[in-house]
Amino acid sequence: MGQDYYAVLELNRTAKDADIKQAYRKLALKNHPLKNKEPWAPDKFRQLAEAYEVLSDPVKRGIYDKFGEEGLKGGIPLEFGSENPWSVGYVFHGNAEKVFKEFFGGDNPFAQFFAPDGSEVNTAFGGLRGKGVAKQDPPIERDLYLSLEDLFYGCTKKIKISRRVMNEDGHTSTIRDKILTIDVQPGWKQGTRITFQKEGDQGPNIIPADIIFIVREKLHPRFKREDDNLLYVATIPLGKALIGCTVDVRTLDDRLLNIPINDIVHPKYFKIVPGEGMPLPSDPTRKGDLVMYFDICFPERLTPAKKQLLRQALLT
């Protein structure tokens, strides 16, 4: 049969949103492990949080009422309609304290509801709610992986987030999706931070957290970035390293550079091609440099005749 969320909250199935909220408030305060020292209190506290999270959400509650815990957590069978939105299933995140904090607000909401002697404080009008104290949740940081091409040209990234939004009654909340748009500017560097203020979960007496995206660079098959410069390793045979050659380099904007190498290429040699690096964030019309390094391929074997030629050329 699975869990009976209504029984956990000591409610019947006709309970309204206000009844669910009131039941969770009463039982969560009563069974919080800091208040209730019984060994079963932590498990009870977690059950209350899961029951409240399901029954306070109209979609989850509707699925649970119709299909039970199996349908809620396992997803609705395909025969009930492919367009049905509930196909993945619900998983409780396991953080009962998080549900408690979102419901009551504050970094340590439990401490606000009990006096030092363990007695429950008055939360009627003029009590806790009358304080009007709201504290912002800590920022939520997420990595934003971008290719060097994205950072060379600039681009627009649209990212879907799911967050808890308060309903019009001011007590219940719903998980809703939102699209955040990031306009990536040419030349942005790894570590650039893009902040969306107060786009985190909403809750009573909670100022939603800021969501911060941090730019991370994807690995590139040809280049490595170093500040505003691009590093490139060209593979050339030993002969060309000694007599010179031309190296073809395909740029990020798909141009083919023909770069002449007229020097003797030794293991510490590098060549700078000005203006072929990344755009400068302060002025995208200007660019850093392309810095070329070389991987010199030595022959695996030489014939006696070729060895004699090299002795004459290099050792005399």
C-alpha positions in Angstrom: 0.0 0.0 0.0 3.0 2.3 0.6 3.1 5.3 2.9 -0.1 7.1 3.9 0.9 10.8 3.9 -2.5 11.8 5.2 -2.0 9.5 8.3 1.5 10.9 8.8 0.1 14.4 9.1 -3.0 13.1 11.0 -5.4 14.3 8.3 -8.1 12.9 6.2 -8.2 13.0 2.4 -10.6 16.0 2.3 -8.0 18.2 4.1 -7.6 21.7 2.5 -4.3 23.5 2.0 -4.7 25.4 5.2 -5.3 22.2 7.1 -2.1 20.7 5.7 0.0 23.7 6.6 -1.4 23.8 10.1 -0.8 20.1 10.6 2.8 20.2 9.5 3.4 23.3 11.6 2.1 21.6 14.7 3.7 18.2 14.2 7.1 19.5 12.9 7.5 21.6 16.0 6.5 18.8 18.3 8.7 16.1 16.7 11.8 18.2 15.8 14.8 16.1 17.1 16.0 19.1 19.1 12.6 19.1 20.9 11.8 15.4 20.9 14.6 13.3 22.3 12.9 9.9 21.5 15.1 7.7 19.2 12.3 7.6 16.6 12.0 11.4 16.3 14.4 11.9 13.4 12.6 9.4 11.3 9.2 10.9 12.2 10.5 14.4 11.4 11.7 13.2 8.0 8.3 11.5 7.3 6.5 14.7 8.2 8.7 16.7 5.8 8.1 14.3 2.9 4.3 14.2 3.5 4.1 17.9 3.6 6.2 18.3 0.5 3.9 16.0 -1.4 0.5 17.1 -0.1 1.3 20.9 -0.3 2.0 20.5 -4.0 -1.2 20.3 -6.1 0.4 18.2 -8.8 2.1 15.7 -6.5 -1.0 15.4 -4.3 -3.2 14.8 -7.4 -0.9 12.0 -8.6 -0.7 10.5 -5.1 -4.4 10.6 -4.6 -5.0 8.8 -7.9 -2.1 6.4 -8.2 -0.7 6.1 -4.7 2.9 6.2 -3.7 3.9 3.7 -6.4 2.6 6.1 -9.2 4.0 9.1 -7.4 7.6 7.7 -7.1 7.7 5.3 -10.0 5.9 7.4 -12.7 2.6 6.9 -14.3 2.4 3.9 -16.7 2.3 4.8 -20.4 -1.2 3.4 -20.8 -2.6 6.3 -18.9 -1.6 8.7 -21.7 1.7 9.7 -23.2 1.0 13.4 -22.8 0.7 13.0 -19.0 3.3 15.2 -17.5 4.2 12.8 -14.6 6.6 10.3 -16.2 9.8 10.6 -14.2 8.6 10.1 -10.6 9.1 11.9 -7.3 12.1 11.4 -5.1 12.2 13.1 -1.7 15.6 14.9 -1.3 15.9 13.6 2.2 16.6 17.0 3.8 13.9 17.5 6.4 15.7 20.5 7.9 15.5 22.2 4.5 11.7 21.8 4.4 11.5 23.0 7.9 13.5 26.1 7.1 11.6 26.9 4.0 8.3 26.6 5.9 9.3 28.8 8.9 12.2 30.9 7.5 15.5 31.8 9.0 18.9 30.0 9.3 17.9 28.3 12.6 14.1 28.5 12.7 13.9 25.8 15.4 15.6 28.1 17.8 13.0 30.8 17.2 10.1 28.6 18.2 11.4 27.3 21.6 12.6 29.1 24.6 15.8 28.0 26.4 13.7 25.8 28.7 12.2 24.0 25.7 8.8 25.5 26.0 7.1 26.7 22.8 7.0 30.4 22.3 3.9 32.3 21.2 3.7 32.6 17.4 0.4 34.4 17.3 0.0 37.9 15.9 2.8 40.1 17.2 4.9 37.0 17.9 7.4 35.5 15.4 5.4 36.5 12.3 5.1 40.0 13.7 8.9 40.4 13.7 9.0 40.7 10.0 12.5 39.4 10.0 13.6 37.9 6.7 17.1 36.6 5.8 18.4 35.8 2.4 19.4 32.2 1.6 23.1 31.8 0.6 23.8 32.1 -3.1 23.4 29.1 -5.3 26.4 28.6 -7.6 26.3 26.6 -10.9 29.0 26.0 -13.5 28.3 27.3 -17.0 30.5 25.4 -19.5 31.2 27.3 -22.7 33.4 26.4 -25.7 36.2 28.7 -26.9 34.0 29.4 -29.9 31.2 30.6 -27.6 33.7 32.9 -25.8 35.3 34.1 -29.1 32.1 35.2 -30.8 29.7 35.7 -27.8 26.4 33.9 -27.7 23.1 33.6 -25.9 22.5 30.7 -23.5 19.0 29.9 -22.2 19.0 27.8 -19.0 15.9 26.2 -17.5 15.7 26.2 -13.7 13.1 24.7 -11.4 12.3 26.6 -8.2 9.7 26.8 -5.5 7.3 29.7 -5.9 4.8 30.9 -3.3 1.2 30.6 -4.3 -1.2 33.5 -4.0 -2.4 32.4 -0.5 1.0 33.2 0.9 1.3 29.8 2.6 1.6 27.1 0.0 4.1 26.8 -2.8 4.6 25.1 -6.2 7.6 24.0 -8.1 7.7 25.9 -11.4 10.2 26.2 -14.3 11.7 29.4 -15.5 14.1 30.3 -18.3 17.1 32.4 -17.5 18.9 34.1 -20.4 22.6 34.7 -20.4 24.1 37.0 -23.0 27.7 35.8 -23.2 30.1 38.6 -24.3 33.1 38.0 -26.5 36.3 37.5 -24.5 34.7 36.5 -21.2 37.2 34.5 -19.2 36.9 31.4 -17.0 35.6 32.4 -13.6 33.4 35.2 -14.9 30.3 35.3 -12.6 26.8 36.1 -13.8 24.3 36.8 -11.0 20.5 36.5 -11.2 19.2 38.2 -8.1 16.6 36.5 -5.9 15.8 33.7 -8.4 16.1 30.9 -5.8 13.3 29.1 -3.9 10.7 31.3 -2.3 9.3 30.7 1.2 7.7 32.4 4.1 10.1 34.9 5.7 12.8 34.0 3.2 14.5 36.3 0.7 15.2 34.0 -2.3 18.8 33.2 -2.9 20.8 34.7 -5.8 21.7 32.2 -8.5 25.2 32.7 -9.8 26.6 31.0 -12.9 30.4 30.7 -13.1 32.0 30.5 -16.6 34.0 27.3 -17.2 35.9 26.6 -20.4 35.3 23.4 -22.3 38.4 21.5 -23.5 39.2 22.4 -27.1 40.7 20.0 -29.6 43.3 22.6 -31.0 43.8 25.4 -28.6 44.4 26.1 -25.0 43.6 29.5 -23.6 46.0 31.5 -21.4 44.5 34.9 -20.4 43.8 36.6 -23.8 46.2 34.4 -25.7 45.7 31.1 -27.5 48.3 28.4 -27.3 48.7 26.0 -30.2 51.0 23.0 -30.6 52.2 22.2 -34.1 53.6 18.8 -34.9 56.5 18.9 -37.4 59.2 16.4 -38.5 62.8 17.0 -37.5 63.8 17.9 -41.1 61.4 20.8 -41.3 62.4 21.9 -37.8 65.9 22.3 -39.1 65.3 23.7 -42.6 62.0 25.6 -42.1 58.4 25.1 -43.2 54.9 26.5 -43.3 52.4 25.5 -40.7 48.6 25.7 -41.4 46.5 26.7 -38.4 42.6 26.7 -38.6 41.4 29.6 -36.4 38.3 29.7 -34.1 36.5 31.8 -36.8 37.4 29.2 -39.4 40.2 31.0 -41.3 43.2 29.1 -42.4 46.5 30.8 -41.4 49.7 29.9 -43.4 52.4 30.7 -40.9 56.0 30.5 -42.2 58.6 29.1 -39.9 62.0 30.3 -41.0 63.9 29.7 -37.8 65.5 26.5 -36.6 62.9 25.0 -34.3 64.5 23.7 -31.1 62.7 22.3 -28.0 62.4 25.7 -26.3 61.4 27.6 -29.4 58.0 29.3 -29.8 56.5 31.7 -32.3 54.0 34.5 -31.6 51.4 35.5 -34.1 50.1 38.9 -33.0 46.3 39.6 -33.0 45.2 36.0 -33.5 44.1 35.2 -29.9 40.9 35.8 -27.9 39.0 39.1 -28.0 39.8 41.4 -25.1 36.7 41.8 -22.8 37.3 45.5 -22.5 37.5 46.0 -26.3 36.5 43.0 -28.4 37.9 44.6 -31.6 41.3 43.9 -30.2 42.7 40.4 -29.7 45.4 38.7 -27.8 48.1 36.6 -29.6 48.5 33.1 -31.0 51.5 31.5 -29.3 52.8 28.5 -31.3 54.8 25.7 -29.7 56.2 22.7 -31.5 56.3 19.0 -31.1 59.3 17.8 -33.1 59.0 14.2 -34.5 62.3 12.4 -34.7 62.7 9.5 -37.2 62.6 6.0 -35.7 65.5 4.8 -37.8 68.0 6.1 -40.4 69.9 4.3 -43.2 73.7 4.4 -43.1 73.7 6.7 -46.1 71.4 9.2 -44.4 73.5 9.1 -41.3 76.6 9.9 -43.3 74.8 12.9 -44.9 73.8 14.2 -41.5 77.4 13.8 -40.2 78.6 15.9 -43.2 75.9 18.5 -42.7 75.9 18.8 -38.9 79.2 17.7 -37.6 81.7 19.2 -40.0 
